[in-house]
Amino acid sequence: MASIDVKSATGKKAGTADLEESWFGIEPNVSVMHQVVTAQLAARRSGTHNTRTRAEVRGGGAKPWRQKGTGRARQGSIRAPHWRGGGVAHGPKTRNYAQRTPKKMIRLALRSALSDRAAEDRILVIDDWGFAAPSTKAALSAVAALKLEGKVLVVLSDDDTIALKSFRNLPGIQTIRSRELNAYDVLVNDWVVFTQATLPGGEPAAAPPAAAEADTTEEEG
């Protein structure tokens, strides 16, 4: 089981945490990730597009002109697709784009995506953001102290609303609840930042040796 340094919001080391092998150490299954991401993007489509066929447009109950003798091409209805205002041939119709994806595949895709980011050292664990109040300035300082570059996915717990409000106005930062974590959002971001509370299969961080010795000295005194 691999371990990772836990950082504070100021960028200093605050302990270590174990990365669960089943979440961050498997061989990424590219085909499963592709299928799950494709299904997720397909489910986002509303599918409300619609065009009328020749049977749905108004008019055209009578033949425009007689079959012969006019010198013009024979026509049967002004609702035909080649007429202006007529129906559309083979046009888009309302449909549901959702694809059925087994839950095991969804979980495997997420674990594969997290393992891919872990292999690239793009996983970061924070002990606690520690924002006293919503502050975009404080969130920007934390991002700079942690040296996060590119697109960043910040995984938060349901009750961490202060951090959510602090990060939501920063460009390139995406916040997500831990229960909503998915393969697509992991793959489209360069970094994935967890707190100890949201780390999948995470263990509590161990205190740094210096801090542990200081606590022992204080107790003896």
VOPAGU-2260 file (C-alpha; in pm, 1 decimal, decimal comma):
REM VOPAGU-2260
SITE   aa  ch    i         X         Y         Z
SITE  MET   A    0       0,0       0,0       0,0
SITE  ALA   A    1     148,3     330,6    -109,5
SITE  SER   A    2     160,6     628,4     121,8
SITE  ILE   A    3     126,9     995,2      39,4
SITE  ASP   A    4     214,5    1312,8     224,6
SITE  VAL   A    5     -77,9    1502,2     370,2
SITE  LYS   A    6     -46,1    1878,0     321,2
SITE  SER   A    7    -200,5    2170,5     500,2
SITE  ALA   A    8    -367,4    2456,6     315,8
SITE  THR   A    9     -40,1    2649,2     351,1
SITE  GLY   A   10     154,0    2380,6     164,4
SITE  LYS   A   11     333,1    2235,2     470,1
SITE  LYS   A   12     346,5    1865,7     551,0
SITE  ALA   A   13      83,0    1766,6     805,9
SITE  GLY   A   14     132,9    1389,0     814,0
SITE  THR   A   15      94,4    1090,6     585,4
SITE  ALA   A   16    -195,2     885,7     455,5
SITE  ASP   A   17    -220,3     545,1     289,7
SITE  LEU   A   18    -360,8     514,6     -59,6
SITE  GLU   A   19    -581,6     207,9     -79,5
SITE  GLU   A   20    -438,5     -28,1    -340,5
SITE  SER   A   21    -782,3    -119,5    -474,3
SITE  TRP   A   22    -856,0     248,6    -542,9
SITE  PHE   A   23    -521,6     394,6    -646,6
SITE  GLY   A   24    -300,8     101,7    -743,0
SITE  ILE   A   25    -480,9    -106,2   -1005,6
SITE  GLU   A   26    -397,9    -135,3   -1375,1
SITE  PRO   A   27    -625,6     118,3   -1550,8
SITE  ASN   A   28    -881,7     -46,4   -1777,3
SITE  VAL   A   29    -889,6     190,9   -2073,1
SITE  SER   A   30   -1178,1      22,9   -2256,0
SITE  VAL   A   31   -1403,8      35,4   -1948,7
SITE  MET   A   32   -1315,7     400,6   -1887,0
SITE  HIS   A   33   -1400,2     480,5   -2248,7
SITE  GLN   A   34   -1735,5     303,2   -2232,5
SITE  VAL   A   35   -1836,0     464,0   -1902,6
SITE  VAL   A   36   -1729,3     814,0   -2007,7
SITE  THR   A   37   -1911,8     777,2   -2340,0
SITE  ALA   A   38   -2227,5     670,0   -2157,1
SITE  GLN   A   39   -2194,3     958,7   -1912,0
SITE  LEU   A   40   -2161,0    1214,6   -2190,5
SITE  ALA   A   41   -2449,8    1056,8   -2380,1
SITE  ALA   A   42   -2672,0    1083,5   -2072,9
SITE  ARG   A   43   -2610,4    1459,2   -2064,7
SITE  ARG   A   44   -2783,3    1503,9   -2399,1
SITE  SER   A   45   -3139,0    1623,7   -2360,0
SITE  GLY   A   46   -3262,5    1450,7   -2675,7
SITE  THR   A   47   -3542,4    1705,9   -2721,7
SITE  HIS   A   48   -3457,1    1779,6   -3085,7
SITE  ASN   A   49   -3744,3    1714,4   -3323,2
SITE  THR   A   50   -3841,3    1778,3   -3685,2
SITE  ARG   A   51   -4179,4    1719,5   -3846,2
SITE  THR   A   52   -4225,8    1458,1   -4111,7
SITE  ARG   A   53   -4458,0    1506,9   -4409,9
SITE  ALA   A   54   -4732,6    1343,5   -4205,3
SITE  GLU   A   55   -4701,9    1606,1   -3929,7
SITE  VAL   A   56   -4694,6    1936,5   -4122,2
SITE  ARG   A   57   -5012,2    2120,6   -4210,8
SITE  GLY   A   58   -5172,7    2144,3   -4553,3
SITE  GLY   A   59   -5129,8    1934,8   -4861,8
SITE  GLY   A   60   -5466,9    1770,3   -4850,6
SITE  ALA   A   61   -5524,9    1830,7   -5220,7
SITE  LYS   A   62   -5306,7    1766,5   -5521,5
SITE  PRO   A   63   -5135,6    2101,8   -5613,0
SITE  TRP   A   64   -5229,3    2070,9   -5980,2
SITE  ARG   A   65   -5351,3    1809,0   -6220,0
SITE  GLN   A   66   -5121,4    1530,5   -6321,3
SITE  LYS   A   67   -5089,1    1613,2   -6691,1
SITE  GLY   A   68   -5117,6    1904,8   -6925,8
SITE  THR   A   69   -4966,3    2186,9   -6720,7
SITE  GLY   A   70   -4609,2    2154,4   -6840,1
SITE  ARG   A   71   -4490,2    2136,0   -6482,6
SITE  ALA   A   72   -4351,3    1838,5   -6296,8
SITE  ARG   A   73   -4614,2    1618,5   -6143,1
SITE  GLN   A   74   -4672,1    1676,2   -5770,9
SITE  GLY   A   75   -4882,2    1491,1   -5518,4
SITE  SER   A   76   -4860,8    1706,1   -5206,0
SITE  ILE   A   77   -4706,3    2030,7   -5087,6
SITE  ARG   A   78   -4607,1    1847,4   -4768,8
SITE  ALA   A   79   -4337,1    1655,4   -4957,1
SITE  PRO   A   80   -3978,5    1717,1   -4829,9
SITE  HIS   A   81   -3866,4    1903,4   -5143,4
SITE  TRP   A   82   -4136,3    2167,6   -5095,6
SITE  ARG   A   83   -4069,9    2477,0   -4889,9
SITE  GLY   A   84   -4256,1    2428,9   -4562,6
SITE  GLY   A   85   -4286,5    2057,5   -4623,7
SITE  GLY   A   86   -4180,6    1776,1   -4396,1
SITE  VAL   A   87   -3819,8    1683,9   -4322,9
SITE  ALA   A   88   -3692,5    1353,1   -4451,2
SITE  HIS   A   89   -3478,6    1151,2   -4209,5
SITE  GLY   A   90   -3457,8    1442,3   -3963,6
SITE  PRO   A   91   -3379,0    1412,8   -3591,2
SITE  LYS   A   92   -3659,0    1294,6   -3365,7
SITE  THR   A   93   -3696,2    1311,3   -2988,4
SITE  ARG   A   94   -3509,3    1026,0   -2825,4
SITE  ASN   A   95   -3334,9     918,5   -2507,4
SITE  TYR   A   96   -2956,3     885,0   -2539,7
SITE  ALA   A   97   -2903,1     719,0   -2200,4
SITE  GLN   A   98   -2703,6     397,3   -2202,2
SITE  ARG   A   99   -2728,9     124,8   -1942,9
SITE  THR   A  100   -2398,2      85,5   -1762,2
SITE  PRO   A  101   -2348,9    -181,2   -1493,4
SITE  LYS   A  102   -2250,3     -48,0   -1150,6
SITE  LYS   A  103   -1941,3    -268,4   -1146,4
SITE  MET   A  104   -1817,6    -102,0   -1464,7
SITE  ILE   A  105   -1879,7     245,0   -1319,9
SITE  ARG   A  106   -1678,4     159,4   -1008,1
SITE  LEU   A  107   -1399,4       0,8   -1212,7
SITE  ALA   A  108   -1380,3     308,5   -1437,6
SITE  LEU   A  109   -1351,2     538,8   -1134,5
SITE  ARG   A  110   -1082,4     326,1    -974,9
SITE  SER   A  111    -895,7     308,4   -1305,8
SITE  ALA   A  112    -908,5     687,9   -1342,7
SITE  LEU   A  113    -785,6     743,8    -985,9
SITE  SER   A  114    -508,5     488,1   -1035,0
SITE  ASP   A  115    -400,9     666,8   -1351,9
SITE  ARG   A  116    -378,4    1000,0   -1168,4
SITE  ALA   A  117    -193,8     835,7    -879,2
SITE  ALA   A  118      58,9     682,0   -1118,4
SITE  GLU   A  119     129,8    1032,5   -1248,1
SITE  ASP   A  120     159,7    1175,1    -892,8
SITE  ARG   A  121    -145,2    1391,0    -951,9
SITE  ILE   A  122    -324,5    1299,8    -628,8
SITE  LEU   A  123    -306,4    1544,3    -337,6
SITE  VAL   A  124    -444,1    1501,7      14,4
SITE  ILE   A  125    -522,1    1796,4     242,8
SITE  ASP   A  126    -576,0    1761,6     616,3
SITE  ASP   A  127    -835,9    2038,9     622,2
SITE  TRP   A  128    -891,8    2355,1     423,2
SITE  GLY   A  129    -946,7    2551,8     741,1
SITE  PHE   A  130   -1135,1    2844,2     590,9
SITE  ALA   A  131   -1309,1    3041,2     867,0
SITE  ALA   A  132   -1545,4    3201,1     616,3
SITE  PRO   A  133   -1602,1    3183,2     240,8
SITE  SER   A  134   -1306,8    3359,4      79,7
SITE  THR   A  135   -1196,1    3340,4    -281,3
SITE  LYS   A  136    -870,6    3512,8    -181,8
SITE  ALA   A  137    -793,6    3243,5      75,8
SITE  ALA   A  138    -873,6    2969,8    -176,4
SITE  LEU   A  139    -643,9    3132,8    -433,2
SITE  SER   A  140    -363,5    3150,0    -175,9
SITE  ALA   A  141    -411,4    2781,0     -93,5
SITE  VAL   A  142    -389,8    2683,7    -461,3
SITE  ALA   A  143     -69,9    2886,2    -498,5
SITE  ALA   A  144      83,3    2738,9    -180,0
SITE  LEU   A  145       8,2    2384,6    -297,1
SITE  LYS   A  146     157,0    2460,9    -641,7
SITE  LEU   A  147    -144,7    2331,7    -829,6
SITE  GLU   A  148    -132,7    2401,1   -1201,6
SITE  GLY   A  149    -378,2    2329,5   -1480,6
SITE  LYS   A  150    -729,2    2204,3   -1410,7
SITE  VAL   A  151    -793,5    2096,3   -1054,0
SITE  LEU   A  152   -1073,7    1879,8    -913,0
SITE  VAL   A  153   -1141,5    1951,2    -545,2
SITE  VAL   A  154   -1335,6    1671,4    -373,5
SITE  LEU   A  155   -1538,8    1794,6     -76,6
SITE  SER   A  156   -1769,7    1641,0     179,5
SITE  ASP   A  157   -2135,9    1733,8     198,9
SITE  ASP   A  158   -2089,2    1962,4     499,0
SITE  ASP   A  159   -1786,5    2151,5     364,1
SITE  THR   A  160   -1990,0    2441,1     222,7
SITE  ILE   A  161   -1734,5    2707,0     318,4
SITE  ALA   A  162   -1466,8    2553,6      95,3
SITE  LEU   A  163   -1724,5    2503,7    -178,3
SITE  LYS   A  164   -1813,6    2873,3    -178,4
SITE  SER   A  165   -1446,3    2970,7    -162,0
SITE  PHE   A  166   -1341,7    2770,0    -468,9
SITE  ARG   A  167   -1644,1    2811,0    -694,4
SITE  ASN   A  168   -1535,2    3144,2    -847,8
SITE  LEU   A  169   -1181,2    3035,3    -934,7
SITE  PRO   A  170   -1118,5    2953,5   -1302,6
SITE  GLY   A  171    -977,6    2607,9   -1363,8
SITE  ILE   A  172   -1105,5    2477,1   -1028,4
SITE  GLN   A  173   -1391,6    2228,7   -1021,7
SITE  THR   A  174   -1555,5    2128,2    -694,8
SITE  ILE   A  175   -1746,7    1806,2    -649,8
SITE  ARG   A  176   -1907,0    1619,9    -363,0
SITE  SER   A  177   -1734,7    1294,8    -271,9
SITE  ARG   A  178   -2053,1    1095,8    -334,1
SITE  GLU   A  179   -2065,4    1236,8    -690,4
SITE  LEU   A  180   -1706,3    1150,0    -782,0
SITE  ASN   A  181   -1689,6     991,1   -1127,4
SITE  ALA   A  182   -1438,3     880,9   -1388,4
SITE  TYR   A  183   -1508,6    1162,6   -1635,2
SITE  ASP   A  184   -1439,6    1446,5   -1390,7
SITE  VAL   A  185   -1122,7    1274,9   -1272,4
SITE  LEU   A  186    -993,2    1231,6   -1627,4
SITE  VAL   A  187   -1065,9    1584,5   -1750,9
SITE  ASN   A  188    -871,6    1741,8   -1461,9
SITE  ASP   A  189    -495,9    1744,8   -1415,5
SITE  TRP   A  190    -505,4    1722,3   -1034,5
SITE  VAL   A  191    -744,0    1554,9    -790,7
SITE  VAL   A  192    -738,2    1701,8    -439,6
SITE  PHE   A  193    -895,7    1511,7    -150,3
SITE  THR   A  194    -937,4    1593,0     214,4
SITE  GLN   A  195    -878,4    1318,5     466,8
SITE  ALA   A  196   -1254,2    1286,9     505,3
SITE  THR   A  197   -1314,0    1233,0     133,2
SITE  LEU   A  198   -1015,2    1011,9      48,3
SITE  PRO   A  199   -1152,1     674,8     -73,9
SITE  GLY   A  200   -1034,0     402,9     162,1
SITE  GLY   A  201    -803,9     653,6     330,2
SITE  GLU   A  202    -649,3     609,9     672,5
SITE  PRO   A  203    -615,5     892,2     928,1
SITE  ALA   A  204    -300,1    1089,9     878,9
SITE  ALA   A  205     -11,3    1025,0    1112,8
SITE  ALA   A  206     131,5    1324,4    1295,1
SITE  PRO   A  207     482,5    1436,4    1186,3
SITE  PRO   A  208     762,7    1306,6    1412,0
SITE  ALA   A  209     860,7    1657,0    1523,4
SITE  ALA   A  210     507,7    1737,4    1630,5
SITE  ALA   A  211     475,7    1405,1    1813,1
SITE  GLU   A  212     799,4    1467,0    2007,5
SITE  ALA   A  213     685,4    1817,9    2098,4
SITE  ASP   A  214     357,9    1683,3    2237,8
SITE  THR   A  215     548,6    1425,9    2448,1
SITE  THR   A  216     781,0    1693,0    2586,6
SITE  GLU   A  217     489,3    1913,3    2688,7
SITE  GLU   A  218     320,4    1623,5    2869,3
SITE  GLU   A  219     640,3    1538,5    3059,8
SITE  GLY   A  220     685,6    1900,7    3163,0
